[in-house]
Amino acid sequence: MEKKSPHILNASSNLLGFSMLIITSLKITKVSHNTYLDEFSGVACVFFACSCFFSFLAIRTIKEKSEIRYERIADYLFLIALFCIVLSVIMITTMILD
């Protein structure tokens, strides 16, 4: 099985920055109180940060069994966070089109 941990770490850290950018732009434009965008982005930030943590643990661990478990956890957290970002993008798109 090919190791996914370095790819998860790279993508999670990049998308963590993207999520923070969404939250920052919502706070600057004072739109966050009208929508749930900042909540979805905040949840995504937490899950991306946890995904980064577990993928880093998977890279650094010596035990094969722990590596597989950490990589699987990081993978699922990344998927949940990605779903939150997709919801945020859909909400932003519908706001723009209205």
Phi, psi and chi 1 to 4 in degrees:
 res  aa     phi    psi   chi1   chi2   chi3   chi4
   1 MET       -  131.4 -175.9  168.9  101.0      -
   2 GLU   -72.7  141.3 -176.6 -178.2  -34.8      -
   3 LYS   -74.7  125.8  -55.5 -136.2 -176.0  -91.2
   4 LYS  -100.2  -12.2  -64.1 -176.7  -77.0 -176.4
   5 SER   -56.6  -45.2  -61.4      -      -      -
   6 PRO   -62.7  -34.6  -21.9   31.5      -      -
   7 HIS   -70.9  -40.4  -58.4  -67.6      -      -
   8 ILE   -64.4  -42.5  -65.4  170.8      -      -
   9 LEU   -61.6  -44.5 -179.4   60.3      -      -
  10 ASN   -64.4  -49.2 -174.0   22.0      -      -
  11 ALA   -68.1  -39.6      -      -      -      -
  12 SER   -64.6  -42.6  -69.2      -      -      -
  13 SER   -67.4  -37.3   61.1      -      -      -
  14 ASN   -66.4  -44.8  -73.7  -29.4      -      -
  15 LEU   -73.3  -23.4  -70.7  172.1      -      -
  16 LEU   -62.8  -43.2  176.6   61.8      -      -
  17 GLY   -64.0  -39.4      -      -      -      -
  18 PHE   -63.1  -41.9  177.9   71.4      -      -
  19 SER   -63.7  -40.7  -59.2      -      -      -
  20 MET   -66.6  -33.9  -71.1 -176.5  179.6      -
  21 LEU   -64.3  -39.8 -179.9   69.3      -      -
  22 ILE   -62.2  -47.3  -69.5  173.8      -      -
  23 ILE   -62.6  -44.1  -67.0  172.0      -      -
  24 THR   -62.9  -43.9  -56.7      -      -      -
  25 SER   -66.5  -33.9   63.8      -      -      -
  26 LEU   -68.1  -38.7  -70.9  171.9      -      -
  27 LYS   -69.5  -38.2  -63.6  -65.1 -179.5 -175.0
  28 ILE   -67.4  -41.9  -71.9  173.2      -      -
  29 THR   -84.5   -3.1   58.8      -      -      -
  30 LYS    57.4   39.8  -63.2 -178.9 -177.6    3.2
  31 VAL  -100.0  -13.4  176.6      -      -      -
  32 SER   -64.7  -25.8   62.0      -      -      -
  33 HIS   -77.6  -14.3   63.7  -80.6      -      -
  34 ASN   -91.9  -15.8  -66.0  -24.1      -      -
  35 THR  -134.2  175.4   64.4      -      -      -
  36 TYR   -99.0   15.5  -69.1  108.3      -      -
  37 LEU   -61.5  -44.4  -78.1  171.8      -      -
  38 ASP   -68.0  -31.3   54.7  -20.1      -      -
  39 GLU   -66.9  -46.2  -75.3   85.5    1.1      -
  40 PHE   -62.3  -41.9  -77.8  124.2      -      -
  41 SER   -68.6  -36.7  -62.1      -      -      -
  42 GLY   -65.6  -42.0      -      -      -      -
  43 VAL   -63.6  -41.0  168.9      -      -      -
  44 ALA   -62.3  -39.9      -      -      -      -
  45 CYS   -60.2  -44.8  -77.7      -      -      -
  46 VAL   -63.2  -45.6  170.9      -      -      -
  47 PHE   -68.2  -37.9  -78.6  126.6      -      -
  48 PHE   -65.6  -40.1  -80.3  133.0      -      -
  49 ALA   -64.2  -42.8      -      -      -      -
  50 CYS   -66.1  -37.2  -68.5      -      -      -
  51 SER   -63.5  -41.3  179.4      -      -      -
  52 CYS   -60.1  -44.3  -72.4      -      -      -
  53 PHE   -61.4  -49.1  176.2   72.3      -      -
  54 PHE   -70.5  -33.9  -80.0  106.7      -      -
  55 SER   -69.8  -34.0   61.7      -      -      -
  56 PHE   -65.4  -42.3  179.9   76.9      -      -
  57 LEU   -61.1  -38.9  -74.9  178.2      -      -
  58 ALA   -64.2  -35.5      -      -      -      -
  59 ILE   -71.0  -39.9  -67.6  169.3      -      -
  60 ARG   -88.1  -15.6  -61.7  -66.2  -64.1  172.1
  61 THR   -74.1  153.6 -167.7      -      -      -
  62 ILE   -95.0  -34.0  -62.6  170.4      -      -
  63 LYS   -75.7  131.1  -62.4  178.1 -176.9  176.0
  64 GLU   -63.6  -42.2  178.6   84.5   20.4      -
  65 LYS   -64.7  -42.2 -170.4  174.4 -178.2  179.6
  66 SER   -66.4  -38.1  -65.0      -      -      -
  67 GLU   -60.3  -45.2  177.8 -176.1   -6.4      -
  68 ILE   -64.6  -42.2  -67.2  169.3      -      -
  69 ARG   -64.9  -46.1 -175.0  174.9   63.8 -128.6
  70 TYR   -63.8  -39.1  -68.2  148.4      -      -
  71 GLU   -65.6  -39.3 -170.9  173.1  -82.5      -
  72 ARG   -65.8  -42.9 -175.1  173.4  -66.1  138.7
  73 ILE   -61.8  -45.8  -68.1  169.4      -      -
  74 ALA   -61.5  -38.5      -      -      -      -
  75 ASP   -64.5  -45.8 -158.6   18.7      -      -
  76 TYR   -67.8  -40.4  -72.0  134.2      -      -
  77 LEU   -63.2  -39.9  -70.8  170.9      -      -
  78 PHE   -61.8  -42.0 -179.6   78.8      -      -
  79 LEU   -64.7  -42.2 -176.2   63.0      -      -
  80 ILE   -64.1  -44.1  -66.0  167.4      -      -
  81 ALA   -64.3  -38.8      -      -      -      -
  82 LEU   -63.2  -38.7 -162.5   58.7      -      -
  83 PHE   -62.0  -41.2 -179.2   70.7      -      -
  84 CYS   -63.1  -40.0  -70.4      -      -      -
  85 ILE   -66.9  -39.9  -71.5  -63.7      -      -
  86 VAL   -61.6  -42.5  167.5      -      -      -
  87 LEU   -61.3  -40.7  -73.6  176.5      -      -
  88 SER   -63.3  -43.3  -63.4      -      -      -
  89 VAL   -65.6  -39.3  169.0      -      -      -
  90 ILE   -63.7  -41.6  -70.6  171.0      -      -
  91 MET   -65.3  -41.0  -68.8  175.9   74.6      -
  92 ILE   -64.3  -42.6  -70.5  171.3      -      -
  93 THR   -62.5  -43.4  -55.8      -      -      -
  94 THR   -68.4  -32.2   57.0      -      -      -
  95 MET   -66.1  -40.1  -76.4  176.4   44.5      -
  96 ILE   -69.1  -38.5  -68.9  172.0      -      -
  97 LEU   -75.8  -18.8  -65.3  176.7      -      -
  98 ASP   -75.0      -  -76.5  -16.2      -      -
